[in-house]
Amino acid sequence: MAGQTQHSRIDLYWLPLGAGGRFVRRNGRLFEAAMARHEHRAVAELYHSALEVRQGASRFVIEMAPVWNTDAVDRGVVRERPVGTRWFGRSRFFRYEVRCWLDGRIPGDVRSGRLRAWQSSRSWDQQPVASPTSH
């Protein structure tokens, strides 16, 4: 496949917290208001971020999100951990996961919070070769 053009890009999305639903938005705002009051500072806006990585025809979404916000079996879970204490983590409502999933879904209106982080058009024979041992 030498000489074939390969288009690649990485888009970074900044989405208002709770773009996928009211529960997270409401509780996030309550938590932030309590923390701001406790720390004697102004209330800040909270955001969720995600990366969309495109390599040719393949598209991956990399994000950290609540375990319960999707039932997709093929959501590419890389790591799962409790939020706060391990005791809270017994409930899936207090667990988050890092995902790297093929053709993943980013919640909310993604058009408004996109930032093109990187883009390249190179031919296949110009692509660097990576291996599990290279750093």
Disulfide bonds with the S-S distance in Angstrom:
none
